[in-house]
């Protein structure tokens, strides 16, 4: 997975993008403004990029680029990618507390 956002996390920051598990198509469409607000409270995310000092004091990293993870609700800073215009979230490395393993 390549970071095409135009945002580069520094220090212990981790750049993530919220995601929702696939849902079946329905007849209700959620407006973009509501989806943006939901992204701040959504705690499922995909790791897009990792700052150079993330997890330096741990024996191994909690996540790698491309991993699906759970993050702390309301943690971090919402940012719009300067290159792609998509909404991302910058969180501290400690805000990632669980990996998501999907069954095949």
Secondary structure, DSSP 4 states (H G I P E B T S, - for coil): ----SS----TTEEEEEE--------S----HHHHHHHHHH--EEEEEEE-TTTTTTSSS-S--TT-EEEE-TT-SEEEE-TTT--EEEEEEGGGEEEE-----
